[in-house]
Amino acid sequence: MKKKPVSVYAEITDENAVKLASDGNSEAFSYLYEQNVKRIYNYIYYRIGSEQDAEDLTARVFHRAFGRIGSYEEKGVPFSAWLYRIAHNLIANWHRDNFRRREVSLEDQIDFPHHGDLPERMVERNQEKEMLLKAIRNLSPDRQQLILLKYLEDLSNAEIAVIMRRTEGAIKSLYHRSLLALREELEKNEKYHVVEK
């Protein structure tokens, strides 16, 4: 009777993947990659608006993480917070290198149509999404980042605080100010939109 081959490494789970990866297990890092790549890509794409650049920066995030995983320190927050921090730094560098601001193509971003929607309702929803994205783009980079992490990635204030290198109290305050600024932007856009018609 033949024995089944035994893996050198224990089964990879969410709980042990970081430890195994930091010990040099490339399969564990692949697991972490698969668990986080889509979220990191979406975060970068929303911040810069270019598919190709987002793909390149996402690859750089994971390349940098792979090179430094041995020095990763557990701080009681998800591993993804470390990846978001790396992504944030690379995005800041990208913005410095690309001084002009790019627009996000709504056609690439919005999932539509929903079956059964009337064309009028689809147009109305697309206009609402366009106005929201325009208003978010008019906010400061910190406020954009906070709103994307909070609503797109559904992160807690504690996780956002680690990514943005602020206290949780500072994040709560920034969150409140960001929502007020977003409301003002939406009201400005709504007034402009009414006058434009």
Secondary structure, DSSP 4 states (H G I P E B T S, - for coil): -PPPPPPSSPPP-TTTHHHHHHTT-HHHHHHHHHHHHHHHHHHHHHHH--HHHHHHHHHHHHHHHHHHGGG----SS-HHHHHHHHHHHHHHHHHHHS-SPPPPPHHHH---PPTT--HHHHHHHHHHHHHHHHHHHTS-HHHHHHHIIIIIS---HHHHHHHHTS-HHHHHHHHHHHHHHHHHHHHHHHHHHHHH-
